[in-house]
């Protein structure tokens, strides 16, 4: 059982949330956008959005510049 995170396989387990995945993958960059199966997940939903086996997750880190 696995999910795909930014094009790479990642082990899946029952009850995996977006919030827990970010901890497991050590995605600590403060500005990021998360998509699960191409649907935007709002920051206030990270702890309640459950990722299913086989889901496609994209974590986009935002950077500023000028």
C-alpha positions, 0 to 999 in steps of 0.5 A, a space after each residue: 500500500 502506497 501513495 505518491 508524493 511529488 512523483 515518488 512512492 511513500 508508504 500509506 497507513 490507515 488514518 494518514 492525514 495531510 498534517 501527519 504526512 507533512 511531518 513524516 516527509 519533514 516538509 517544514 517550509 512555512 509557505 506551501 500548497 497541498 493538493 490531493 488528487 489535484 484538489 486544493 487542501 486548505 491549511 485549516 483542513 490539514 489535520 482532518 483531510 485523510 489520504 487514501 491508499 493510492 492517492 496522488 499528493 503534491 506539495 508545492 513550496 512557495 518562494 518569494 523573490 524579486 
